[in-house]
Amino acid sequence: MKALVLAGGLSHERDVSLRSGRRIGDALRSAGVGSDVRDADASLLSVLPAYDVVLVALHGGSGEDGSVREVLELARAPYVGATPGACRLAWDKPNAKSIARRAGVATPHAVVLPHATFQELGAVALLRCVVDHLGMPLMVKPARGGSALGATAVHDPADLPAAMVACYGYGEAALVEQFVVGTEVAVTVVEDAGEARALPAVEVRPLSGVYDYAARYTAGQTEYFAPARLEAAVARAVAAAAVTVHRALGLRDLSRIDLVVSADGVPHFLEANTAPGMTETSLLPMAVQAAGLSVGELLHELAAQAIAR
């Protein structure tokens, strides 16, 4: 087997993607799989026939909105991960939240405010309505995007305008949702012969109180617990919620579902990731290790499934 790992891209998450790609390549080689790591550029279609399978480590933009996978479909190149349509659903956080809610999984109440609406209807009056409707505190983040870029936790209404401006720097629409205070967890869902199962949840405890970009990718800024420190019944509920979201969105092979567990033990869906990070501080490798598995062997198995498919 020879695998091609796509990493880099032109999104704000290029550096994270390159780090993920290198670690995926190393993991595959440790499992005896020949692998090359390269960017998705104009040479992609010409080199695809030299590989048996593709693993997409592109974060943000084309890596997670389904567009690169659409090209792989056109080229009939086997690849690990969700289909283009499922990627588009997961990439759009408001849509993913609606689908999760219809599937019976709780998710924080939220509103979506495009930049044009924010400008045209008057920011002051509009944000006052948002606070009256959702209360405080709030989380502001781009409706599409990853790595918590442009995301801000807001505890004072006076700070909301600045948070909106920061958010619009990374996307045309802002998702403003209730900030659920609780235990933040990430659940890796893997599939074996079409059966989805949840690996042990990973608990994140950022020192700053918010799991933002710096907390995610700066060593020492976040405490991790794998498995998460949850009561057995709550851990089962978290796993069930993650698998439910994975299936409801039509995801495939591998995903990471982010949730927060409120004080009453209810898991609330935040977002789904179709190209989970694989850096030295990423959550998926921690979950794999907590399950007693090898990242390289897991990726090898998923690659074999993709080829057979």
N, C-alpha and C positions, 0 to 999 in steps of 0.2 A: 504494500500500500504506500502511495505517495500523496501527501496532503499539501494543499496550498492554504496558507493562513493570510487572510487579507487584513491589513492593519494600517493605520495612518489616517488617510482621508483629509478633508479640508474643513471639518467642523471645529468648534471651540474645544472639542475633546480629543484633538489629534495626539497630544502627548500621552494621554491616558491610554489611547488606543494602541500606540506603538509599544507601550510597556506591556499591555495585555497580550499583544501579538507575540512579543518575544517570549513571554512565559508560556503561552500556548505551544509555541514551537518547541521550546525546551521540554515541556511535558510530553508531547507526542514523541519526541526523539527518545525520551527515557522509556517509553513503552514500545520502542522498536519501530516506530513509524517515521519514515523519511518525510521531512517537512521543510518548506521554504516559506519565509515571511516576506511579503511584498505589499506595496501600496496598490490601491485600485486605480489604475491609470489607463492610458490609451493602449497599453500593451496587453491588457487583461485578456481580451478575447483570443488573442493569438497564442497565449501561453496555457490557457485552460486545458487543451487536449493532453498536455503533458502530465496532468494530475488525475488521481482517482476520485478525490473528494476535496471540497472547499470548506474551510471554517471561517466564519465572518467575525472578526474582532474589531470591526469598525464601530465606533461609538458616535451617537448623535447623527443627525441628518440622514444621509444616504445609507448609513450602516444599519439604522434601526427603523427607518420609515418604509422599508421594503423595496426600495428602488434598485439596489445592487442585487438583491435576491431575484428581482424580476429579470434582470439580465442573465443571471445564472440559470433561471428557468428557460429563457429563450435559447441559451447555449446548451441546454440539456446536461448541465454539469451538476452532479450530485453535491449536495451541501447539507451541513448540519444546521438544524434550527427551523424556526417557524417560516411559513409561507409568506409571500409578499402581503396578501390580504390580512393575515393575522398580525403581521408586523405593523401595518397601518393602524389597526384598531388599538394595539397596545401603545404605540407611539403617541397617539392622541389621548392625553390623560383624561379629559372630560368624557370622551366616549368610553374609555376603559372603565371609568368609575360608574357610568350608567349601566354598562353591561354587568359589572360586578354586583351592583345593587339589584338588578333584575334577577341575578342568579342567587340572591339571598345573602350576599356578603355585605356587611355594614361598611360604609365609607363616609368620611367627613362631608358634611353639607358644604356646598361651594357655589360660586358664581364664576362665569367666564367673562372677562372684559377685554375685547379687542382694543388695540391702541387707538383706532379711529373713534370708537365709541367713547373712550376715556377723554379724548380731546373735544369731541363735538358736543357732548352733553354736560360738560362742566365738571371738572375733577372734584371740586370741593363738595358739591351737592351729591354727586354720585357716590363718593366714598363715604359720606355720612349715611347714605342709604345702605351701603354694604355693611357698615358697622352695626346699624340698627337691626339689620336682618340676621347677620351671622354672629354678632357679638365679638368679644375679644377673649383670648388672643387669636391671631390669624396667621396663616402661612401663605405667602405670596410666591408663586413660581410660574415659569413659562408653561403654557398649556402643552407645549411640545419641547422636549429637551431632556438632558440627562446630567449626571454628576452634580446635581444641585446647583448648577450654574444659574445665576440670576434669582436664586431662592432666598427669601428672607423671612424670618419669624418676626412678627410684629406684636408687641405687647402694649403699645401706646398708640392710640389713634393718630397722634401727631406725627408718628413715624411712617404711617401708611403711604403718603404721597411719594416719599423717597424710595420706599420699597417697590412701588409700582414702576417708577422710572428705571430703577435697577433691573427689574424684570424685563421691561420692554427692550433693554439692551441686548437681550438674547432671544426675543421672539415677539411676534406681532400680537399675541393674545396672552393675557395673564389669567391664571387660575388662582382664585382667592378662596381658600377653604378654612374651615374651622381648625384650629390647632388643637389636636387631641393630646392631652397630657397623659403619658403612660410609658410603656416599655416598647421601644422601637425594635423591630425584628425584621430580618430578611430570611426568606425561605427559598431554597433552591429546589426546583421541581425537575425531576429527570424521568424519562420514559424508557421503558424496556418492553419491546414488542407491543408498543401502543398503550401500555399500562403506565399511567402517571403516578409517581410517588414522591412524597416530600422528604428531603433530607432534614437532619436536625436544624432547627431554627438557630440563627446567629443573632445574639443580642448586641446592640450597639449603644454605647454610653459615651457620647462626645463630651469632652471636658468643658466645652463652651456651652453645652446645653442644646446645641443645634447641629445636626449632622450635615453640615454644608461642605463645600468643595475642599476647604482647608482641612476639615475634620476627617474627610474621606481619604485624602491622599498625602497627608503629612504624618509621618510616623510619630507616635507618642501623643497625638491629639485626641485619640478615641480609645476607650477600653472595649474589648470584645469578649463575649462569653459564648463559647460553642461547646455544647448546646446552651441555648438561652436558659436563664434562671426562671423557669416557669413551672407552675404546678402541673402535674401530669394531665389533668383534664383540660387546662388552658393550652398546653402544648399540643394536645390532640385537636383542639378547636382551631388553633393556628395552622396546623398542617392541613386540616380539612378545608379551611378557607383558601389557602394557597392553591391546592389542587383544583378546587372549584373554579377559581379565577383562571387558572391555566387552561382548563377545559372550556370555560365559557368564552374565552378569547380565541379559542382554536389554536393555541400554541402547540409547539411540537419539539420533541427531543430534550430541550433544556430551556429553562427560564428561571428568573429570580423574581419573586413576588415580595414587595415591601409592604409591611403592615405596622400598625401601632396598636398595642393592647392597652385598652383603657383600664381604669382602676377596678371596674366590675368584671374584668376578665374577657371582655368582648374584643376580638380582633377587627380592626378597621383597615380596609384596603387603601393603600396610598398610590402605588403605581406598579406596573409590570415591566420587566426588562427582558428583551429578546436577545440582547448581546451583552450578558453580564460581564462586568469587569473581571480581569484576571491578574491584576497587579499584586504587588507584595502586601498591600493593605486591603485587597478586595475580599468580599464576603463569601463568594462561591467556593474558593479553595478551602476556606475555614470550614464550611459546611461539609464538603467532601471528606476532609480529614476527620471531622467529628463523627462521620458515618463509618469511619474505618476503611475508606476507599482511597484509591490513588487517582489523582487528577488525570494523569497520562492514560491509565487503563480505562477510565470512564470516557475520555474523549475518543480513545481507540474504539471502544464499543459503539459509541454514537456515530462515529465515522463509518464503521462497518454497516450499521443500520441504514445510514443514508445511501451507501452504495447499493445495498440490497433493494432499497426502495426504488 
